[in-house]
Amino acid sequence: MNQKEIWSNFKAGDKAAFESVYKLCVDDMFAYGLKLNPNKELVKDCLQQVFVDIYERRNNISQPIDIKFYFLKALKNCIYKRQKKEDRKTHFEDIPNLEFNTEYNFEDKRILSEIDAKKKQLIEKAVDSLSNKQREIMYLRFTVGLGYDEISEIVLIDSSSVRKQVYRAIKKLRNSEVFDDYKSIILFYSTLSGK
């Protein structure tokens, strides 16, 4: 089934379609949620809340262009609302300045499985040299596979700025001693999802 059929069946209350939506989204949502907030329980609560809210409101929601994008955006909003409740000092306008965690489990990734400790340290240093916004954008672009317009809606900047951020991040990574060329950077980010 394509996304349109899955969504139509989901809206009609089909449990198999709901399960398909869940399986399509849950792993990427959980991984992305942990990068926004390392509190696993908060992320799990927000995941559950998103699925419950969307299921309950499914008849009032129009067909999203991309189901996974729709759920990722809903999760980010839920996490930030929860953080705002928990910490009255956090203002929604300050969200782009929050820390975006890029700790990857390098040992589980094909491309890095045989990398020695020194190279792993260099990779972590290269990724840490990116700004929080650049880390989040690179994760959404190359790990989750979202388009520039979708990323723009999640990170709250226009799509041309997203493109510039990707370009600047790749340029910064390219200057790192770890990456020899553009292809190795793209390969690095695309394999982080483990797909």
Secondary structure, DSSP 4 states (H G I P E B T S, - for coil): --HHHHHHHHHTT-HHHHHHHHHHHHHHHHHHHHHH---HHHHHHHHHHHHHHHHHTGGGS---S-HHHHHHHHHHHHHHHHHHHH-TT--GGGGGGS-------GGG-GGGTT--HHHHHHHHHHHHTS-HHHHHHHIIIIII---HHHHHHHHTS-HHHHHHHHHHHHHHHHTSSS--SHHHHHHHHHHTT--
